[in-house]
Amino acid sequence: MAEIIAFPAFHTPRPARPTPVGFTLYLHRFTSRRQLAHDLLHAPDSVLADAGLTRLQLQREIAKPFWRA
């Protein structure tokens, strides 16, 4: 006689909802990164060289939309 094996039910996960804490963290990171980028924009070239960046690379990073990292 054949034995019936029960497999666990597969549930489709619900989409993640943004939480207030997650949104606050995202907003803080976003503003911090933007502020750092703009501060570096006015920094001397020697500071950018220490960070391994050129002014052109920095300007390209600043020009990116917020959803691109």
CHARMM internal coordinates of N, CA and C (Angstrom, degrees):
IC EDIT
DIST 1 N 1 CA 1.4414
DIST 1 CA 1 C 1.5273
ANGL 1 N 1 CA 1 C 108.97
DIST 1 C 2 N 1.3018
ANGL 1 CA 1 C 2 N 116.76
DIHE 1 N 1 CA 1 C 2 N 139.22
DIST 2 N 2 CA 1.4663
ANGL 1 C 2 N 2 CA 121.82
DIHE 1 CA 1 C 2 N 2 CA -177.67
DIST 2 CA 2 C 1.5157
ANGL 2 N 2 CA 2 C 110.32
DIHE 1 C 2 N 2 CA 2 C -79.90
DIST 2 C 3 N 1.3159
ANGL 2 CA 2 C 3 N 114.29
DIHE 2 N 2 CA 2 C 3 N 140.70
DIST 3 N 3 CA 1.4597
ANGL 2 C 3 N 3 CA 119.47
DIHE 2 CA 2 C 3 N 3 CA 178.66
DIST 3 CA 3 C 1.5322
ANGL 3 N 3 CA 3 C 109.06
DIHE 2 C 3 N 3 CA 3 C -95.53
DIST 3 C 4 N 1.3072
ANGL 3 CA 3 C 4 N 116.28
DIHE 3 N 3 CA 3 C 4 N 134.94
DIST 4 N 4 CA 1.4671
ANGL 3 C 4 N 4 CA 121.31
DIHE 3 CA 3 C 4 N 4 CA 179.23
DIST 4 CA 4 C 1.5238
ANGL 4 N 4 CA 4 C 108.23
DIHE 3 C 4 N 4 CA 4 C -91.01
DIST 4 C 5 N 1.3195
ANGL 4 CA 4 C 5 N 114.65
DIHE 4 N 4 CA 4 C 5 N 126.09
DIST 5 N 5 CA 1.4622
ANGL 4 C 5 N 5 CA 120.32
DIHE 4 CA 4 C 5 N 5 CA 179.51
DIST 5 CA 5 C 1.5248
ANGL 5 N 5 CA 5 C 108.24
DIHE 4 C 5 N 5 CA 5 C -105.92
DIST 5 C 6 N 1.2949
ANGL 5 CA 5 C 6 N 115.47
DIHE 5 N 5 CA 5 C 6 N 125.41
DIST 6 N 6 CA 1.4601
ANGL 5 C 6 N 6 CA 119.48
DIHE 5 CA 5 C 6 N 6 CA 179.19
DIST 6 CA 6 C 1.5256
ANGL 6 N 6 CA 6 C 109.71
DIHE 5 C 6 N 6 CA 6 C -90.94
DIST 6 C 7 N 1.3118
ANGL 6 CA 6 C 7 N 116.37
DIHE 6 N 6 CA 6 C 7 N 124.88
DIST 7 N 7 CA 1.4515
ANGL 6 C 7 N 7 CA 121.57
DIHE 6 CA 6 C 7 N 7 CA 176.67
DIST 7 CA 7 C 1.5208
ANGL 7 N 7 CA 7 C 109.19
DIHE 6 C 7 N 7 CA 7 C -93.81
DIST 7 C 8 N 1.3077
ANGL 7 CA 7 C 8 N 116.81
DIHE 7 N 7 CA 7 C 8 N 150.54
DIST 8 N 8 CA 1.4628
ANGL 7 C 8 N 8 CA 118.17
DIHE 7 CA 7 C 8 N 8 CA 178.63
DIST 8 CA 8 C 1.5201
ANGL 8 N 8 CA 8 C 110.71
DIHE 7 C 8 N 8 CA 8 C -64.51
DIST 8 C 9 N 1.2957
ANGL 8 CA 8 C 9 N 115.52
DIHE 8 N 8 CA 8 C 9 N 146.16
DIST 9 N 9 CA 1.4642
ANGL 8 C 9 N 9 CA 120.57
DIHE 8 CA 8 C 9 N 9 CA -179.99
DIST 9 CA 9 C 1.5277
ANGL 9 N 9 CA 9 C 109.03
DIHE 8 C 9 N 9 CA 9 C -72.17
DIST 9 C 10 N 1.3098
ANGL 9 CA 9 C 10 N 115.78
DIHE 9 N 9 CA 9 C 10 N 137.38
DIST 10 N 10 CA 1.4475
ANGL 9 C 10 N 10 CA 120.31
DIHE 9 CA 9 C 10 N 10 CA 177.97
DIST 10 CA 10 C 1.5180
ANGL 10 N 10 CA 10 C 108.37
DIHE 9 C 10 N 10 CA 10 C -96.46
DIST 10 C 11 N 1.3020
ANGL 10 CA 10 C 11 N 114.77
DIHE 10 N 10 CA 10 C 11 N 122.55
DIST 11 N 11 CA 1.4592
ANGL 10 C 11 N 11 CA 119.98
DIHE 10 CA 10 C 11 N 11 CA 179.39
DIST 11 CA 11 C 1.5204
ANGL 11 N 11 CA 11 C 108.29
DIHE 10 C 11 N 11 CA 11 C -107.63
DIST 11 C 12 N 1.3072
ANGL 11 CA 11 C 12 N 114.94
DIHE 11 N 11 CA 11 C 12 N 138.51
DIST 12 N 12 CA 1.4557
ANGL 11 C 12 N 12 CA 117.47
DIHE 11 CA 11 C 12 N 12 CA 175.50
DIST 12 CA 12 C 1.5247
ANGL 12 N 12 CA 12 C 107.55
DIHE 11 C 12 N 12 CA 12 C -78.41
DIST 12 C 13 N 1.3090
ANGL 12 CA 12 C 13 N 116.84
DIHE 12 N 12 CA 12 C 13 N 129.23
DIST 13 N 13 CA 1.4574
ANGL 12 C 13 N 13 CA 119.13
DIHE 12 CA 12 C 13 N 13 CA -178.29
DIST 13 CA 13 C 1.5243
ANGL 13 N 13 CA 13 C 111.08
DIHE 12 C 13 N 13 CA 13 C -68.33
DIST 13 C 14 N 1.3136
ANGL 13 CA 13 C 14 N 114.49
DIHE 13 N 13 CA 13 C 14 N 146.16
DIST 14 N 14 CA 1.4600
ANGL 13 C 14 N 14 CA 119.27
DIHE 13 CA 13 C 14 N 14 CA 176.25
DIST 14 CA 14 C 1.5219
ANGL 14 N 14 CA 14 C 108.37
DIHE 13 C 14 N 14 CA 14 C -74.92
DIST 14 C 15 N 1.3246
ANGL 14 CA 14 C 15 N 116.92
DIHE 14 N 14 CA 14 C 15 N 148.02
DIST 15 N 15 CA 1.4621
ANGL 14 C 15 N 15 CA 117.86
DIHE 14 CA 14 C 15 N 15 CA 177.56
DIST 15 CA 15 C 1.5217
ANGL 15 N 15 CA 15 C 110.74
DIHE 14 C 15 N 15 CA 15 C -63.98
DIST 15 C 16 N 1.3058
ANGL 15 CA 15 C 16 N 115.30
DIHE 15 N 15 CA 15 C 16 N 143.52
DIST 16 N 16 CA 1.4637
ANGL 15 C 16 N 16 CA 119.63
DIHE 15 CA 15 C 16 N 16 CA -179.10
DIST 16 CA 16 C 1.5219
ANGL 16 N 16 CA 16 C 109.95
DIHE 15 C 16 N 16 CA 16 C -68.99
DIST 16 C 17 N 1.3011
ANGL 16 CA 16 C 17 N 115.37
DIHE 16 N 16 CA 16 C 17 N 137.69
DIST 17 N 17 CA 1.4649
ANGL 16 C 17 N 17 CA 120.16
DIHE 16 CA 16 C 17 N 17 CA 176.90
DIST 17 CA 17 C 1.5195
ANGL 17 N 17 CA 17 C 108.38
DIHE 16 C 17 N 17 CA 17 C -99.81
DIST 17 C 18 N 1.3158
ANGL 17 CA 17 C 18 N 116.29
DIHE 17 N 17 CA 17 C 18 N 139.36
DIST 18 N 18 CA 1.4542
ANGL 17 C 18 N 18 CA 117.10
DIHE 17 CA 17 C 18 N 18 CA 176.73
DIST 18 CA 18 C 1.5242
ANGL 18 N 18 CA 18 C 110.64
DIHE 17 C 18 N 18 CA 18 C -66.94
DIST 18 C 19 N 1.2899
ANGL 18 CA 18 C 19 N 115.50
DIHE 18 N 18 CA 18 C 19 N 135.55
DIST 19 N 19 CA 1.4600
ANGL 18 C 19 N 19 CA 120.09
DIHE 18 CA 18 C 19 N 19 CA 178.37
DIST 19 CA 19 C 1.5184
ANGL 19 N 19 CA 19 C 108.59
DIHE 18 C 19 N 19 CA 19 C -99.01
DIST 19 C 20 N 1.3262
ANGL 19 CA 19 C 20 N 117.69
DIHE 19 N 19 CA 19 C 20 N 157.18
DIST 20 N 20 CA 1.4648
ANGL 19 C 20 N 20 CA 119.07
DIHE 19 CA 19 C 20 N 20 CA 177.37
DIST 20 CA 20 C 1.5220
ANGL 20 N 20 CA 20 C 112.41
DIHE 19 C 20 N 20 CA 20 C -58.88
DIST 20 C 21 N 1.3315
ANGL 20 CA 20 C 21 N 117.23
DIHE 20 N 20 CA 20 C 21 N -37.24
DIST 21 N 21 CA 1.4611
ANGL 20 C 21 N 21 CA 120.54
DIHE 20 CA 20 C 21 N 21 CA 179.37
DIST 21 CA 21 C 1.5213
ANGL 21 N 21 CA 21 C 109.85
DIHE 20 C 21 N 21 CA 21 C -67.00
DIST 21 C 22 N 1.3180
ANGL 21 CA 21 C 22 N 117.24
DIHE 21 N 21 CA 21 C 22 N -43.43
DIST 22 N 22 CA 1.4604
ANGL 21 C 22 N 22 CA 121.22
DIHE 21 CA 21 C 22 N 22 CA 179.06
DIST 22 CA 22 C 1.5175
ANGL 22 N 22 CA 22 C 111.88
DIHE 21 C 22 N 22 CA 22 C -63.12
DIST 22 C 23 N 1.3251
ANGL 22 CA 22 C 23 N 116.83
DIHE 22 N 22 CA 22 C 23 N -40.69
DIST 23 N 23 CA 1.4569
ANGL 22 C 23 N 23 CA 120.54
DIHE 22 CA 22 C 23 N 23 CA 179.18
DIST 23 CA 23 C 1.5233
ANGL 23 N 23 CA 23 C 111.01
DIHE 22 C 23 N 23 CA 23 C -66.90
DIST 23 C 24 N 1.3217
ANGL 23 CA 23 C 24 N 116.64
DIHE 23 N 23 CA 23 C 24 N -40.15
DIST 24 N 24 CA 1.4579
ANGL 23 C 24 N 24 CA 120.85
DIHE 23 CA 23 C 24 N 24 CA 178.73
DIST 24 CA 24 C 1.5247
ANGL 24 N 24 CA 24 C 110.54
DIHE 23 C 24 N 24 CA 24 C -63.79
DIST 24 C 25 N 1.3260
ANGL 24 CA 24 C 25 N 116.76
DIHE 24 N 24 CA 24 C 25 N -42.48
DIST 25 N 25 CA 1.4597
ANGL 24 C 25 N 25 CA 121.13
DIHE 24 CA 24 C 25 N 25 CA 178.02
DIST 25 CA 25 C 1.5247
ANGL 25 N 25 CA 25 C 110.48
DIHE 24 C 25 N 25 CA 25 C -63.23
DIST 25 C 26 N 1.3323
ANGL 25 CA 25 C 26 N 116.85
DIHE 25 N 25 CA 25 C 26 N -43.82
DIST 26 N 26 CA 1.4572
ANGL 25 C 26 N 26 CA 121.56
DIHE 25 CA 25 C 26 N 26 CA 178.20
DIST 26 CA 26 C 1.5270
ANGL 26 N 26 CA 26 C 110.46
DIHE 25 C 26 N 26 CA 26 C -60.37
DIST 26 C 27 N 1.3130
ANGL 26 CA 26 C 27 N 116.86
DIHE 26 N 26 CA 26 C 27 N -45.59
DIST 27 N 27 CA 1.4583
ANGL 26 C 27 N 27 CA 121.07
DIHE 26 CA 26 C 27 N 27 CA -178.95
DIST 27 CA 27 C 1.5231
ANGL 27 N 27 CA 27 C 111.10
DIHE 26 C 27 N 27 CA 27 C -64.03
DIST 27 C 28 N 1.3217
ANGL 27 CA 27 C 28 N 116.92
DIHE 27 N 27 CA 27 C 28 N -40.11
DIST 28 N 28 CA 1.4597
ANGL 27 C 28 N 28 CA 120.72
DIHE 27 CA 27 C 28 N 28 CA 178.40
DIST 28 CA 28 C 1.5287
ANGL 28 N 28 CA 28 C 111.10
DIHE 27 C 28 N 28 CA 28 C -64.12
DIST 28 C 29 N 1.3296
ANGL 28 CA 28 C 29 N 116.53
DIHE 28 N 28 CA 28 C 29 N -45.23
DIST 29 N 29 CA 1.4654
ANGL 28 C 29 N 29 CA 120.04
DIHE 28 CA 28 C 29 N 29 CA 178.67
DIST 29 CA 29 C 1.5187
ANGL 29 N 29 CA 29 C 111.20
DIHE 28 C 29 N 29 CA 29 C -62.80
DIST 29 C 30 N 1.3208
ANGL 29 CA 29 C 30 N 116.34
DIHE 29 N 29 CA 29 C 30 N -42.51
DIST 30 N 30 CA 1.4565
ANGL 29 C 30 N 30 CA 121.45
DIHE 29 CA 29 C 30 N 30 CA -179.19
DIST 30 CA 30 C 1.5256
ANGL 30 N 30 CA 30 C 110.78
DIHE 29 C 30 N 30 CA 30 C -61.48
DIST 30 C 31 N 1.3167
ANGL 30 CA 30 C 31 N 117.02
DIHE 30 N 30 CA 30 C 31 N -48.86
DIST 31 N 31 CA 1.4632
ANGL 30 C 31 N 31 CA 119.76
DIHE 30 CA 30 C 31 N 31 CA -178.15
DIST 31 CA 31 C 1.5326
ANGL 31 N 31 CA 31 C 110.96
DIHE 30 C 31 N 31 CA 31 C -68.02
DIST 31 C 32 N 1.3244
ANGL 31 CA 31 C 32 N 117.16
DIHE 31 N 31 CA 31 C 32 N -36.92
DIST 32 N 32 CA 1.4688
ANGL 31 C 32 N 32 CA 119.64
DIHE 31 CA 31 C 32 N 32 CA 178.58
DIST 32 CA 32 C 1.5248
ANGL 32 N 32 CA 32 C 111.45
DIHE 31 C 32 N 32 CA 32 C -64.19
DIST 32 C 33 N 1.3156
ANGL 32 CA 32 C 33 N 116.84
DIHE 32 N 32 CA 32 C 33 N -43.67
DIST 33 N 33 CA 1.4633
ANGL 32 C 33 N 33 CA 120.79
DIHE 32 CA 32 C 33 N 33 CA 179.97
DIST 33 CA 33 C 1.5231
ANGL 33 N 33 CA 33 C 111.36
DIHE 32 C 33 N 33 CA 33 C -65.28
DIST 33 C 34 N 1.3240
ANGL 33 CA 33 C 34 N 115.98
DIHE 33 N 33 CA 33 C 34 N -42.08
DIST 34 N 34 CA 1.4649
ANGL 33 C 34 N 34 CA 119.00
DIHE 33 CA 33 C 34 N 34 CA 179.36
DIST 34 CA 34 C 1.5241
ANGL 34 N 34 CA 34 C 111.13
DIHE 33 C 34 N 34 CA 34 C -65.06
DIST 34 C 35 N 1.3187
ANGL 34 CA 34 C 35 N 116.92
DIHE 34 N 34 CA 34 C 35 N -41.51
DIST 35 N 35 CA 1.4526
ANGL 34 C 35 N 35 CA 120.36
DIHE 34 CA 34 C 35 N 35 CA 179.43
DIST 35 CA 35 C 1.5294
ANGL 35 N 35 CA 35 C 111.20
DIHE 34 C 35 N 35 CA 35 C -64.29
DIST 35 C 36 N 1.3170
ANGL 35 CA 35 C 36 N 116.30
DIHE 35 N 35 CA 35 C 36 N -42.26
DIST 36 N 36 CA 1.4583
ANGL 35 C 36 N 36 CA 120.57
DIHE 35 CA 35 C 36 N 36 CA 177.95
DIST 36 CA 36 C 1.5264
ANGL 36 N 36 CA 36 C 110.76
DIHE 35 C 36 N 36 CA 36 C -62.24
DIST 36 C 37 N 1.3138
ANGL 36 CA 36 C 37 N 116.88
DIHE 36 N 36 CA 36 C 37 N -42.57
DIST 37 N 37 CA 1.4608
ANGL 36 C 37 N 37 CA 120.77
DIHE 36 CA 36 C 37 N 37 CA -179.95
DIST 37 CA 37 C 1.5224
ANGL 37 N 37 CA 37 C 110.87
DIHE 36 C 37 N 37 CA 37 C -62.65
DIST 37 C 38 N 1.3152
ANGL 37 CA 37 C 38 N 117.48
DIHE 37 N 37 CA 37 C 38 N -43.64
DIST 38 N 38 CA 1.4542
ANGL 37 C 38 N 38 CA 119.91
DIHE 37 CA 37 C 38 N 38 CA -179.53
DIST 38 CA 38 C 1.5224
ANGL 38 N 38 CA 38 C 111.93
DIHE 37 C 38 N 38 CA 38 C -71.85
DIST 38 C 39 N 1.3182
ANGL 38 CA 38 C 39 N 117.68
DIHE 38 N 38 CA 38 C 39 N -31.55
DIST 39 N 39 CA 1.4618
ANGL 38 C 39 N 39 CA 120.06
DIHE 38 CA 38 C 39 N 39 CA 174.64
DIST 39 CA 39 C 1.5191
ANGL 39 N 39 CA 39 C 110.65
DIHE 38 C 39 N 39 CA 39 C -66.46
DIST 39 C 40 N 1.3282
ANGL 39 CA 39 C 40 N 116.48
DIHE 39 N 39 CA 39 C 40 N -39.87
DIST 40 N 40 CA 1.4610
ANGL 39 C 40 N 40 CA 119.95
DIHE 39 CA 39 C 40 N 40 CA 178.58
DIST 40 CA 40 C 1.5210
ANGL 40 N 40 CA 40 C 111.61
DIHE 39 C 40 N 40 CA 40 C -68.76
DIST 40 C 41 N 1.3182
ANGL 40 CA 40 C 41 N 117.43
DIHE 40 N 40 CA 40 C 41 N -28.69
DIST 41 N 41 CA 1.4532
ANGL 40 C 41 N 41 CA 120.66
DIHE 40 CA 40 C 41 N 41 CA -179.95
DIST 41 CA 41 C 1.5257
ANGL 41 N 41 CA 41 C 110.96
DIHE 40 C 41 N 41 CA 41 C -60.74
DIST 41 C 42 N 1.3257
ANGL 41 CA 41 C 42 N 117.17
DIHE 41 N 41 CA 41 C 42 N -32.51
DIST 42 N 42 CA 1.4614
ANGL 41 C 42 N 42 CA 121.61
DIHE 41 CA 41 C 42 N 42 CA -178.91
DIST 42 CA 42 C 1.5305
ANGL 42 N 42 CA 42 C 112.15
DIHE 41 C 42 N 42 CA 42 C -97.10
DIST 42 C 43 N 1.3025
ANGL 42 CA 42 C 43 N 117.16
DIHE 42 N 42 CA 42 C 43 N 4.36
DIST 43 N 43 CA 1.4684
ANGL 42 C 43 N 43 CA 121.17
DIHE 42 CA 42 C 43 N 43 CA 179.71
DIST 43 CA 43 C 1.5282
ANGL 43 N 43 CA 43 C 110.08
DIHE 42 C 43 N 43 CA 43 C -79.76
DIST 43 C 44 N 1.3219
ANGL 43 CA 43 C 44 N 116.83
DIHE 43 N 43 CA 43 C 44 N 154.26
DIST 44 N 44 CA 1.4748
ANGL 43 C 44 N 44 CA 119.05
DIHE 43 CA 43 C 44 N 44 CA 176.87
DIST 44 CA 44 C 1.5376
ANGL 44 N 44 CA 44 C 111.17
DIHE 43 C 44 N 44 CA 44 C -67.00
DIST 44 C 45 N 1.3175
ANGL 44 CA 44 C 45 N 114.82
DIHE 44 N 44 CA 44 C 45 N 159.30
DIST 45 N 45 CA 1.4712
ANGL 44 C 45 N 45 CA 120.57
DIHE 44 CA 44 C 45 N 45 CA -177.84
DIST 45 CA 45 C 1.5246
ANGL 45 N 45 CA 45 C 112.41
DIHE 44 C 45 N 45 CA 45 C -61.13
DIST 45 C 46 N 1.3326
ANGL 45 CA 45 C 46 N 117.64
DIHE 45 N 45 CA 45 C 46 N -27.97
DIST 46 N 46 CA 1.4634
ANGL 45 C 46 N 46 CA 119.71
DIHE 45 CA 45 C 46 N 46 CA 179.55
DIST 46 CA 46 C 1.5352
ANGL 46 N 46 CA 46 C 110.93
DIHE 45 C 46 N 46 CA 46 C -65.86
DIST 46 C 47 N 1.3187
ANGL 46 CA 46 C 47 N 117.21
DIHE 46 N 46 CA 46 C 47 N -34.83
DIST 47 N 47 CA 1.4705
ANGL 46 C 47 N 47 CA 120.39
DIHE 46 CA 46 C 47 N 47 CA 177.84
DIST 47 CA 47 C 1.5263
ANGL 47 N 47 CA 47 C 110.09
DIHE 46 C 47 N 47 CA 47 C -68.72
DIST 47 C 48 N 1.3286
ANGL 47 CA 47 C 48 N 116.20
DIHE 47 N 47 CA 47 C 48 N -41.76
DIST 48 N 48 CA 1.4698
ANGL 47 C 48 N 48 CA 119.71
DIHE 47 CA 47 C 48 N 48 CA 177.84
DIST 48 CA 48 C 1.5258
ANGL 48 N 48 CA 48 C 110.92
DIHE 47 C 48 N 48 CA 48 C -64.14
DIST 48 C 49 N 1.3283
ANGL 48 CA 48 C 49 N 116.83
DIHE 48 N 48 CA 48 C 49 N -39.01
DIST 49 N 49 CA 1.4619
ANGL 48 C 49 N 49 CA 120.22
DIHE 48 CA 48 C 49 N 49 CA 178.69
DIST 49 CA 49 C 1.5233
ANGL 49 N 49 CA 49 C 110.59
DIHE 48 C 49 N 49 CA 49 C -63.72
DIST 49 C 50 N 1.3385
ANGL 49 CA 49 C 50 N 117.22
DIHE 49 N 49 CA 49 C 50 N -37.21
DIST 50 N 50 CA 1.4641
ANGL 49 C 50 N 50 CA 120.12
DIHE 49 CA 49 C 50 N 50 CA 177.10
DIST 50 CA 50 C 1.5289
ANGL 50 N 50 CA 50 C 111.17
DIHE 49 C 50 N 50 CA 50 C -63.35
DIST 50 C 51 N 1.3338
ANGL 50 CA 50 C 51 N 116.50
DIHE 50 N 50 CA 50 C 51 N -32.78
DIST 51 N 51 CA 1.4599
ANGL 50 C 51 N 51 CA 120.94
DIHE 50 CA 50 C 51 N 51 CA 178.67
DIST 51 CA 51 C 1.5270
ANGL 51 N 51 CA 51 C 111.90
DIHE 50 C 51 N 51 CA 51 C -83.82
DIST 51 C 52 N 1.3330
ANGL 51 CA 51 C 52 N 117.19
DIHE 51 N 51 CA 51 C 52 N -5.55
DIST 52 N 52 CA 1.4586
ANGL 51 C 52 N 52 CA 120.60
DIHE 51 CA 51 C 52 N 52 CA 179.35
DIST 52 CA 52 C 1.5153
ANGL 52 N 52 CA 52 C 112.98
DIHE 51 C 52 N 52 CA 52 C 79.91
DIST 52 C 53 N 1.3340
ANGL 52 CA 52 C 53 N 116.46
DIHE 52 N 52 CA 52 C 53 N 26.88
DIST 53 N 53 CA 1.4652
ANGL 52 C 53 N 53 CA 121.09
DIHE 52 CA 52 C 53 N 53 CA -178.35
DIST 53 CA 53 C 1.5212
ANGL 53 N 53 CA 53 C 110.48
DIHE 52 C 53 N 53 CA 53 C -120.88
DIST 53 C 54 N 1.3123
ANGL 53 CA 53 C 54 N 114.75
DIHE 53 N 53 CA 53 C 54 N 153.78
DIST 54 N 54 CA 1.4549
ANGL 53 C 54 N 54 CA 119.93
DIHE 53 CA 53 C 54 N 54 CA 168.31
DIST 54 CA 54 C 1.5235
ANGL 54 N 54 CA 54 C 107.30
DIHE 53 C 54 N 54 CA 54 C -103.95
DIST 54 C 55 N 1.3027
ANGL 54 CA 54 C 55 N 116.25
DIHE 54 N 54 CA 54 C 55 N 165.23
DIST 55 N 55 CA 1.4693
ANGL 54 C 55 N 55 CA 119.43
DIHE 54 CA 54 C 55 N 55 CA 179.83
DIST 55 CA 55 C 1.5294
ANGL 55 N 55 CA 55 C 110.27
DIHE 54 C 55 N 55 CA 55 C -64.07
DIST 55 C 56 N 1.3266
ANGL 55 CA 55 C 56 N 117.16
DIHE 55 N 55 CA 55 C 56 N -35.90
DIST 56 N 56 CA 1.4613
ANGL 55 C 56 N 56 CA 120.63
DIHE 55 CA 55 C 56 N 56 CA 178.78
DIST 56 CA 56 C 1.5344
ANGL 56 N 56 CA 56 C 111.24
DIHE 55 C 56 N 56 CA 56 C -64.38
DIST 56 C 57 N 1.3317
ANGL 56 CA 56 C 57 N 117.65
DIHE 56 N 56 CA 56 C 57 N -43.35
DIST 57 N 57 CA 1.4658
ANGL 56 C 57 N 57 CA 121.12
DIHE 56 CA 56 C 57 N 57 CA 177.80
DIST 57 CA 57 C 1.5208
ANGL 57 N 57 CA 57 C 110.56
DIHE 56 C 57 N 57 CA 57 C -61.49
DIST 57 C 58 N 1.3118
ANGL 57 CA 57 C 58 N 116.75
DIHE 57 N 57 CA 57 C 58 N -41.35
DIST 58 N 58 CA 1.4602
ANGL 57 C 58 N 58 CA 120.77
DIHE 57 CA 57 C 58 N 58 CA 179.37
DIST 58 CA 58 C 1.5203
ANGL 58 N 58 CA 58 C 111.07
DIHE 57 C 58 N 58 CA 58 C -64.05
DIST 58 C 59 N 1.3152
ANGL 58 CA 58 C 59 N 117.39
DIHE 58 N 58 CA 58 C 59 N -43.39
DIST 59 N 59 CA 1.4623
ANGL 58 C 59 N 59 CA 120.71
DIHE 58 CA 58 C 59 N 59 CA 179.30
DIST 59 CA 59 C 1.5244
ANGL 59 N 59 CA 59 C 111.40
DIHE 58 C 59 N 59 CA 59 C -63.83
DIST 59 C 60 N 1.3277
ANGL 59 CA 59 C 60 N 116.77
DIHE 59 N 59 CA 59 C 60 N -36.87
DIST 60 N 60 CA 1.4719
ANGL 59 C 60 N 60 CA 119.80
DIHE 59 CA 59 C 60 N 60 CA 177.07
DIST 60 CA 60 C 1.5246
ANGL 60 N 60 CA 60 C 111.35
DIHE 59 C 60 N 60 CA 60 C -66.24
DIST 60 C 61 N 1.3329
ANGL 60 CA 60 C 61 N 117.11
DIHE 60 N 60 CA 60 C 61 N -39.40
DIST 61 N 61 CA 1.4644
ANGL 60 C 61 N 61 CA 121.15
DIHE 60 CA 60 C 61 N 61 CA 178.13
DIST 61 CA 61 C 1.5318
ANGL 61 N 61 CA 61 C 111.03
DIHE 60 C 61 N 61 CA 61 C -64.27
DIST 61 C 62 N 1.3107
ANGL 61 CA 61 C 62 N 115.93
DIHE 61 N 61 CA 61 C 62 N -42.15
DIST 62 N 62 CA 1.4670
ANGL 61 C 62 N 62 CA 119.96
DIHE 61 CA 61 C 62 N 62 CA -179.58
DIST 62 CA 62 C 1.5178
ANGL 62 N 62 CA 62 C 110.96
DIHE 61 C 62 N 62 CA 62 C -66.55
DIST 62 C 63 N 1.3247
ANGL 62 CA 62 C 63 N 117.58
DIHE 62 N 62 CA 62 C 63 N -33.34
DIST 63 N 63 CA 1.4582
ANGL 62 C 63 N 63 CA 121.59
DIHE 62 CA 62 C 63 N 63 CA -177.37
DIST 63 CA 63 C 1.5263
ANGL 63 N 63 CA 63 C 112.86
DIHE 62 C 63 N 63 CA 63 C -75.18
DIST 63 C 64 N 1.3270
ANGL 63 CA 63 C 64 N 118.71
DIHE 63 N 63 CA 63 C 64 N -12.92
DIST 64 N 64 CA 1.4609
ANGL 63 C 64 N 64 CA 120.81
DIHE 63 CA 63 C 64 N 64 CA -178.50
DIST 64 CA 64 C 1.5275
ANGL 64 N 64 CA 64 C 110.61
DIHE 63 C 64 N 64 CA 64 C -66.51
DIST 64 C 65 N 1.3358
ANGL 64 CA 64 C 65 N 117.49
DIHE 64 N 64 CA 64 C 65 N 146.45
DIST 65 N 65 CA 1.4598
ANGL 64 C 65 N 65 CA 120.10
DIHE 64 CA 64 C 65 N 65 CA 174.18
DIST 65 CA 65 C 1.5327
ANGL 65 N 65 CA 65 C 110.81
DIHE 64 C 65 N 65 CA 65 C -67.10
DIST 65 C 66 N 1.3061
ANGL 65 CA 65 C 66 N 116.47
DIHE 65 N 65 CA 65 C 66 N 159.34
DIST 66 N 66 CA 1.4672
ANGL 65 C 66 N 66 CA 120.38
DIHE 65 CA 65 C 66 N 66 CA -173.10
DIST 66 CA 66 C 1.5158
ANGL 66 N 66 CA 66 C 113.57
DIHE 65 C 66 N 66 CA 66 C -64.16
DIST 66 C 67 N 1.3172
ANGL 66 CA 66 C 67 N 118.43
DIHE 66 N 66 CA 66 C 67 N -25.04
DIST 67 N 67 CA 1.4676
ANGL 66 C 67 N 67 CA 119.30
DIHE 66 CA 66 C 67 N 67 CA -176.88
DIST 67 CA 67 C 1.5190
ANGL 67 N 67 CA 67 C 112.16
DIHE 66 C 67 N 67 CA 67 C -81.54
DIST 67 C 68 N 1.3172
ANGL 67 CA 67 C 68 N 118.47
DIHE 67 N 67 CA 67 C 68 N -6.15
DIST 68 N 68 CA 1.4556
ANGL 67 C 68 N 68 CA 121.03
DIHE 67 CA 67 C 68 N 68 CA 174.94
DIST 68 CA 68 C 1.5134
ANGL 68 N 68 CA 68 C 109.35
DIHE 67 C 68 N 68 CA 68 C -99.06
DIST 68 C 69 N 1.2960
ANGL 68 CA 68 C 69 N 115.79
DIHE 68 N 68 CA 68 C 69 N 135.78
DIST 69 N 69 CA 1.4715
ANGL 68 C 69 N 69 CA 119.32
DIHE 68 CA 68 C 69 N 69 CA -178.83
DIST 69 CA 69 C 1.4929
ANGL 69 N 69 CA 69 C 111.24
DIHE 68 C 69 N 69 CA 69 C -93.04
END
COOR INIT
IC SEED 1 N 1 CA 1 C
IC BUILD
